């Protein structure tokens, strides 16, 4: 299922075989829920110019991707949109806008 999350980057793990981005998202009830968003491999991200220094922890993001089939707070990500409007391709299986 296509998914758009608006939240704040809390944890960024560049580990093999896939990177993980943990985003805190405020729900309609005001409760903050942490989502784990899977991206491409660290090597793939680095080849696209994305490193751990590209997006600082605490940055507000809009994440596009696809929700997990098991209905947990997990997703495969395709793109980040940063506060300045620029977009980063996450390199995941979901595809997305290339830089």
C-alpha positions as CSV (number, residue, x, y, z in Angstrom):
1,X,0.0,0.0,0.0
2,X,1.5,3.4,-0.9
3,X,2.3,5.5,2.1
4,X,3.4,9.0,2.9
5,X,4.9,9.8,6.4
6,X,5.7,13.2,7.8
7,X,8.0,13.1,10.7
8,X,11.4,13.7,12.2
9,X,14.5,11.5,11.6
10,X,15.5,10.0,14.9
11,X,17.9,7.1,13.9
12,X,19.7,6.3,10.7
13,X,21.4,2.9,10.4
14,X,23.7,2.3,7.4
15,X,24.1,-1.4,7.8
16,X,24.2,-4.2,5.3
17,X,22.2,-5.5,3.5
18,X,19.8,-2.5,3.8
19,X,19.8,0.9,5.5
20,X,17.1,1.8,8.0
21,X,15.6,5.2,8.8
22,X,13.6,5.5,12.0
23,X,11.1,8.3,11.8
24,X,8.9,9.7,14.6
25,X,5.4,10.5,13.2
26,X,2.7,12.3,15.1
27,X,-0.7,10.6,14.6
28,X,-4.1,12.3,14.4
29,X,-4.5,11.7,18.1
30,X,-1.3,13.4,18.9
31,X,0.5,10.2,19.8
32,X,4.0,9.9,18.4
33,X,4.7,6.6,16.6
34,X,8.2,5.4,15.4
35,X,8.3,4.0,11.9
36,X,11.2,1.9,10.6
37,X,11.7,2.7,6.9
38,X,14.0,0.4,4.9
39,X,16.2,1.9,2.2
40,X,18.8,0.6,-0.2
41,X,22.2,-0.8,0.8
42,X,24.7,1.7,2.2
43,X,26.9,1.2,-0.9
44,X,23.9,2.1,-3.2
45,X,23.1,5.2,-1.1
46,X,26.8,6.3,-1.1
47,X,27.0,5.9,-4.9
48,X,24.0,8.2,-5.1
49,X,25.8,10.8,-2.9
50,X,23.8,10.0,0.3
51,X,25.8,9.6,3.5
52,X,25.1,9.8,7.2
53,X,26.0,13.5,7.0
54,X,23.4,14.2,4.3
55,X,20.4,14.4,6.6
56,X,21.1,15.3,10.2
57,X,19.2,13.6,13.0
58,X,16.2,15.7,14.0
59,X,15.5,16.8,10.4
60,X,11.8,17.0,9.4
61,X,11.1,14.8,6.5
62,X,8.3,13.6,4.2
63,X,8.9,9.9,3.3
64,X,7.3,8.2,0.4
65,X,7.1,4.4,0.2
66,X,5.1,1.4,0.7
67,X,3.7,0.0,4.0
68,X,4.6,-3.4,5.3
69,X,2.2,-6.2,4.5
70,X,2.2,-7.3,8.2
71,X,0.6,-3.9,9.3
72,X,3.5,-3.1,11.6
73,X,5.1,0.4,11.6
74,X,7.5,-0.6,8.9
75,X,7.8,0.5,5.3
76,X,10.1,0.3,2.3
77,X,11.0,3.9,1.3
78,X,11.5,5.4,-2.1
79,X,12.1,9.1,-1.4
80,X,12.8,11.7,1.3
81,X,11.6,15.2,0.8
82,X,13.7,17.6,2.9
83,X,12.5,20.9,4.4
84,X,14.0,22.9,1.5
85,X,11.9,20.8,-1.0
86,X,14.8,18.8,-2.3
87,X,14.3,15.0,-2.7
88,X,16.6,12.1,-2.0
89,X,16.3,8.7,-3.6
90,X,16.5,6.1,-0.9
91,X,17.7,3.3,-3.2
92,X,15.1,0.8,-1.9
93,X,13.1,-1.7,-3.9
94,X,10.2,0.7,-4.0
95,X,11.9,2.8,-6.7
96,X,11.6,6.5,-6.7
97,X,12.9,9.8,-8.0
98,X,16.6,9.7,-8.9
99,X,18.8,12.6,-7.9
